[in-house]
Amino acid sequence: MGMKHKTFPISALAAVICLFYSGRAVAQLPSRAEEALQVIAENPDRAANNMHSYEFKPLVDTRTPKGYKAFYVSHYGRHGSRYEQSSSFSRAALEGFRKADSLSLLTPEGKDLYAAVKAITDEHEGMEGALSPRGGREHQMLATRMARRYPSIFNQKDRKEVSAFSSTVQRCIISMNNFTSALKGEDPQLQFTFTTGQRFMEYLSPTIRFSRTMAGPAAPAGRGGNPQAPQGASPGGRAPQGPQASQYDWSRLYSVIFTNPAAADEVINGREVFIRSIYSAGGLCQDLDFLGIDIFRTYFTPEELTYLWQRQNDMIYGLWGNSLENGDAVREALKPLLRDFVEKADAALKDDSKRCADLRFGHDTGVLPLASLLGIDDPDGNRFSISNAHDYWFAHERVPMASNIQMIFYRSRKGDVLTKVLYNEQEVSFKGLKAEEGPYYKWNTLREWFLSLCQ
C-alpha cells in the first residue's frame, strides 16, 4: 500500500517549526555560529535570508580538460528580487507607530523610521509579488555573464535554439524576459521559444508533501507558483506564535525611536511582533533599492539582525532544505525537475540537435530543493536538524533572489561529453561521485546517478 500523505496550510509553519526546537545536537560538525554574526556585520542585507538580493561573487573556472569545448547549458533559476506578496508584512509596525505617534512618543529617528516603513508599504500598492527593477537587472547580468563566460555555447553556427520555460507567475515570466533579452543582446542570431502553463508547474514549482511517517512531525505543503501560498520570505514577516513577550532585549532600539519606551509598551502589542514587522520591511529595502531606504544599516546592530535572522533561516531550511526531519519529502518532490534536466540533455546531445540552451524560470521552492536532491545545498553534503540549521547553514548563500543551478556540457572531437554543475554560478562537486578531472564529470556517470535519484 502506498504511503498516505497529509498536507497542511503553509500558515501553520511557525507552529510546526517550533516543535522541532528540541535542542538536538549535530555530531562533530564545525559550527558557523560566530560566522553568522560576522557575515551579517559585513553586509546587513544578508539578514533578509531568501529575500536577500543576488550577491555576485567573483567567478573562478577550473581549466577545461584538454580537447573539450562547452556546447550546451541547462539552467534553473529563481525569479529575481521582488516585492513582498502581501502588504501584511508591515501591519504590526504601522499600527504600533500610529499609536505611538498619536501620543507624541516618537523621537525624530522614530518618525523617520515610521516614514520609511510607510514608504515601503505604500510602494507595494498594486505591486504585490511583482518583480522589482533590481530583479530584472539581476537576470540581465546573469545572462550576460553566462554568454561571456561560455562563448563557445552561443557562437555555434549550427546550434542557435534556446528553449525557455517559466512558471505561470508573472515575476518568473518577466525574469525570463530579462534573461533572454540579455542573451539576445549578446548574440542576435539566437532563436528563442517561450513556454508557460499549468502543465509544467509540477516540476517548475513543485508541491512538497510531508508525511507523518517521516522523521519529525508533519510539516506544511506549499506550491511556490501559487500566489496565495507564500514563498518562504513571508514566514519571517509574520508575528511569532505563542506569547508576545520579547525574546530579546530591545531597549537600545526602543530608546532610539521612542521618547518613553515604557509608555510605548502600553500601546504596542508586544515588542517581538512590532520589531519583527519592522525587520520584514527592512529586508525589502534592497529589493526596492530605487527608494533609497536602508532600515537595516540605519536602525539595527549586527547582533540584533542576527537574532532576527536566525528563526527565518531555520524555517527556510525546514521547508526546502535537506533537513533531517523533512529532507526526504523535499527531495522526493524534485524528482520530476531532475528528470527534466536529463531528458532535455538527452535531446540536446543528439547530433542533429540545434539546441544550445534549455532555460527554466521558477521559485526558491525549486532551486533549493533541487540542490537538496543533488546533495549540494550544504557545501560538504551534510544534513542538519531544523533546530540547528542556523549554526551551519545560511539561507542568504543558498537561496537568495535569482539563485540558480546551471549544468554546462562539454564535448570532445571524439564525441565524449563532460558536465560541470554550478550553484549560484560557483563550481560544485558531488560527494562520493568520481570526477573525471576537477569539477568535470562524465555525463554518462552523472546521468546514471541523476536517474538513480529519480527512482
Residue pairs with C-beta under 8 A, 6 or more apart in sequence:
3 211
3 213
4 211
5 209
5 210
5 211
6 211
6 212
6 218
7 209
7 210
7 220
7 221
8 16
8 210
8 218
8 219
8 220
8 221
9 220
10 220
10 221
10 222
10 229
10 230
10 235
11 220
12 220
13 219
13 220
13 235
13 315
13 319
14 235
14 238
14 240
14 241
14 315
15 241
16 217
16 218
16 219
16 220
16 318
17 219
17 311
17 314
17 315
17 318
17 386
18 241
18 242
19 216
19 217
20 216
20 217
20 318
20 325
20 385
20 386
20 387
21 386
21 387
22 387
23 387
24 385
24 387
24 388
25 388
26 382
26 384
26 385
26 388
26 391
26 392
29 382
29 384
29 392
31 391
31 392
32 391
32 392
32 393
32 394
33 390
33 391
36 306
36 309
36 310
36 390
36 391
36 394
37 302
37 303
37 306
39 46
39 394
39 396
40 46
40 47
40 302
40 305
40 306
40 309
41 302
43 55
44 296
44 297
44 300
44 302
44 305
45 52
45 53
45 283
45 285
45 286
45 296
45 396
46 52
46 55
46 309
46 394
46 396
47 279
47 283
47 296
47 300
47 305
47 306
47 308
47 309
47 396
48 233
48 282
48 283
48 284
48 286
48 296
48 309
48 396
49 232
49 233
49 236
49 283
49 309
49 312
49 313
49 316
49 395
49 396
50 231
50 232
50 233
50 316
50 364
50 395
50 396
50 399
50 400
50 401
51 84
51 233
51 236
51 283
51 284
51 286
51 287
51 401
52 283
52 286
52 395
52 396
52 400
52 401
53 81
53 134
53 138
53 286
53 287
53 289
53 400
53 401
53 402
54 80
54 81
54 138
54 142
54 400
54 401
54 402
54 403
54 424
55 396
55 400
56 141
56 425
57 424
57 425
57 426
59 145
59 149
59 425
59 426
60 427
61 149
61 427
62 420
62 427
62 438
62 439
62 440
63 438
64 70
64 410
64 440
65 410
65 418
65 436
65 437
65 438
65 440
67 412
67 413
67 414
68 410
68 411
68 412
68 416
68 418
68 440
69 152
69 410
69 411
69 412
70 150
70 152
70 153
70 408
70 409
70 410
71 152
71 153
71 156
71 159
71 356
71 409
71 410
71 411
72 153
72 159
72 345
72 348
72 349
72 355
72 356
72 357
72 408
72 409
73 146
73 150
73 153
73 356
73 357
73 358
73 406
73 407
73 408
73 409
74 341
74 344
74 345
74 348
74 357
74 358
74 406
74 407
74 409
75 146
75 357
75 358
75 359
75 360
75 404
75 405
75 406
75 407
76 337
76 341
76 360
76 361
76 362
76 366
76 367
76 370
76 404
76 405
77 139
77 142
77 175
77 179
77 359
77 360
77 361
77 362
77 367
77 402
77 403
77 404
77 405
78 361
78 362
78 363
78 364
78 366
78 367
78 399
78 401
78 402
78 403
78 404
79 131
79 135
79 167
79 169
79 171
79 172
79 174
79 175
79 361
79 362
79 363
79 401
79 402
80 131
80 132
80 134
80 135
80 136
80 137
80 138
80 139
80 171
80 175
80 178
80 401
80 402
81 131
81 132
81 134
81 135
81 138
81 286
81 287
81 401
81 402
82 129
82 130
82 131
82 132
82 135
82 171
82 287
82 401
83 123
83 124
83 127
83 128
83 129
83 130
83 131
83 132
83 284
83 287
83 288
84 124
84 128
84 129
84 233
84 234
84 237
84 280
84 284
85 128
85 129
85 227
85 230
85 231
85 233
85 234
86 128
86 230
86 234
87 121
87 124
87 125
87 128
88 237
89 121
89 234
89 237
89 277
89 280
89 281
89 284
90 117
90 118
90 120
90 121
90 277
90 278
90 280
90 281
91 277
92 239
92 269
92 273
92 274
92 276
92 277
93 117
93 274
93 277
93 278
93 280
93 281
94 114
94 117
94 118
94 121
94 277
95 269
96 264
96 267
96 268
96 269
96 274
96 277
97 106
97 110
97 113
97 114
97 117
97 118
99 267
99 268
100 106
100 110
100 258
100 264
100 267
100 268
101 110
101 111
101 114
103 263
103 267
104 259
105 258
105 259
105 260
105 263
105 264
105 267
106 114
106 257
106 258
106 259
107 256
107 257
107 258
107 259
109 256
109 257
109 299
110 256
110 257
110 258
110 259
113 257
113 278
113 295
113 298
113 299
116 281
116 293
116 295
116 298
117 277
117 278
117 281
117 295
119 291
119 293
120 281
120 284
120 285
120 288
120 291
120 293
121 281
123 288
123 291
129 169
129 170
129 171
129 227
130 170
130 171
130 174
131 170
131 171
131 174
131 175
132 287
132 288
132 290
133 290
134 286
134 287
134 288
134 289
134 290
135 171
135 174
135 175
135 178
135 287
135 401
135 402
136 174
136 175
136 178
137 178
138 401
138 402
139 175
139 176
139 178
139 179
139 182
139 402
140 178
140 179
140 181
140 182
141 182
142 179
142 182
142 402
142 404
142 425
143 178
143 179
143 180
143 181
143 182
143 183
143 186
144 182
144 185
144 186
145 425
146 183
146 406
147 153
147 154
147 182
147 183
147 186
147 187
148 186
150 408
153 159
153 356
153 357
153 408
154 183
154 186
154 187
154 190
154 356
154 357
155 187
156 356
158 354
159 353
159 354
159 355
159 356
160 187
160 189
160 190
160 191
160 354
160 356
161 190
161 191
161 193
161 354
161 355
161 356
161 357
162 180
162 183
162 190
162 191
162 192
162 193
162 355
162 356
162 357
162 358
162 359
163 192
163 193
163 195
163 344
163 355
163 357
163 358
163 359
164 176
164 179
164 180
164 192
164 193
164 194
164 195
164 359
164 360
164 361
165 195
165 196
165 200
165 204
165 358
165 359
165 360
165 361
166 172
166 173
166 175
166 176
166 194
166 195
166 196
166 204
166 360
166 361
166 362
167 173
167 196
167 200
167 201
167 204
167 205
167 224
167 225
167 361
167 362
167 363
168 196
168 197
168 198
168 201
168 225
169 205
169 224
169 225
169 227
169 363
172 196
172 204
172 225
172 361
172 362
172 363
173 196
173 361
175 361
175 402
176 194
176 359
176 361
179 359
179 361
180 192
180 194
180 359
183 190
183 357
184 190
184 192
190 356
191 354
201 223
201 225
202 336
203 336
203 337
203 339
203 340
203 366
204 225
204 337
204 360
204 361
204 362
204 363
204 366
205 223
205 224
205 225
205 226
205 362
205 363
205 365
205 366
206 223
206 224
206 333
206 334
206 336
206 337
206 365
206 366
206 369
207 221
207 222
207 223
207 333
208 221
208 222
208 319
208 320
208 329
208 330
208 333
208 365
208 369
209 221
209 329
209 333
210 218
210 219
210 220
210 221
210 326
210 329
211 218
211 329
212 218
214 325
214 326
214 328
214 329
215 324
215 325
215 326
215 328
216 324
216 325
216 326
216 386
217 325
219 318
219 319
219 325
219 326
219 329
220 319
222 229
222 230
222 231
222 319
222 365
223 229
223 365
224 231
224 232
224 362
224 363
224 364
224 365
224 366
225 362
225 363
225 365
231 363
231 364
231 365
232 315
232 316
232 319
232 320
232 364
232 365
232 399
233 283
235 312
235 315
235 316
236 276
236 279
236 280
236 283
236 308
236 311
236 312
236 315
237 276
237 277
237 279
237 280
238 276
239 270
239 272
239 273
239 276
239 277
240 247
240 272
240 273
240 276
240 311
244 269
244 270
244 272
244 273
245 270
245 271
245 272
246 270
246 271
246 272
246 275
247 272
248 272
248 275
248 304
248 307
250 271
250 275
250 304
251 261
252 301
252 304
253 275
253 299
253 300
253 304
254 261
254 264
254 271
255 261
256 299
257 299
258 264
265 271
268 274
275 308
276 308
278 295
278 299
279 300
279 305
279 308
281 295
282 295
282 296
282 299
282 300
283 296
285 291
285 293
285 294
285 295
285 296
287 401
296 305
300 308
309 390
310 390
312 395
313 389
313 390
313 393
313 394
313 395
314 386
314 387
314 389
314 390
315 386
316 364
316 368
316 395
316 399
317 323
317 384
317 386
317 389
317 393
317 395
318 325
318 326
318 386
318 389
319 326
319 330
320 330
320 364
320 365
320 368
320 369
320 372
320 399
321 327
321 330
321 368
321 372
321 377
321 389
321 393
321 398
322 330
322 331
322 371
322 372
322 375
322 377
322 378
322 383
323 330
323 383
323 384
323 385
323 386
323 389
324 383
324 384
324 385
324 386
325 385
325 386
326 386
327 372
327 383
330 369
330 372
330 373
331 369
331 372
331 373
331 453
333 369
334 366
334 369
334 370
334 372
334 373
335 373
335 453
335 454
337 360
337 366
337 370
338 370
338 373
338 374
338 450
338 453
338 454
339 450
339 451
339 454
340 360
341 407
341 450
342 447
342 450
342 451
342 454
344 355
344 358
345 358
345 407
345 409
345 443
345 447
346 447
347 353
347 355
348 355
348 356
348 358
348 409
349 409
349 417
349 443
360 366
364 399
364 403
367 399
367 403
367 404
367 405
368 377
368 398
368 399
368 403
370 405
371 377
371 398
371 405
371 423
373 453
374 405
374 421
374 430
374 453
375 381
375 430
375 431
376 421
376 423
376 428
376 430
377 393
377 398
378 384
378 392
378 393
379 428
380 431
381 431
382 392
384 391
384 392
384 393
397 424
398 424
400 424
403 424
404 422
404 423
404 424
404 425
405 421
405 422
405 423
406 421
406 422
406 425
407 419
407 420
407 421
407 422
408 419
408 420
408 421
408 422
409 417
409 418
409 419
409 443
410 417
410 418
410 419
410 420
410 440
411 417
411 418
412 418
416 442
417 442
417 443
417 444
418 436
418 437
418 440
418 441
418 442
418 443
419 440
419 441
419 442
419 443
419 446
420 427
420 439
420 440
420 441
421 427
421 428
421 430
421 439
421 441
421 446
422 428
427 438
427 439
428 439
429 435
429 439
430 441
430 446
430 449
433 441
433 445
433 446
433 449
434 441
434 445
435 441
436 442
436 445
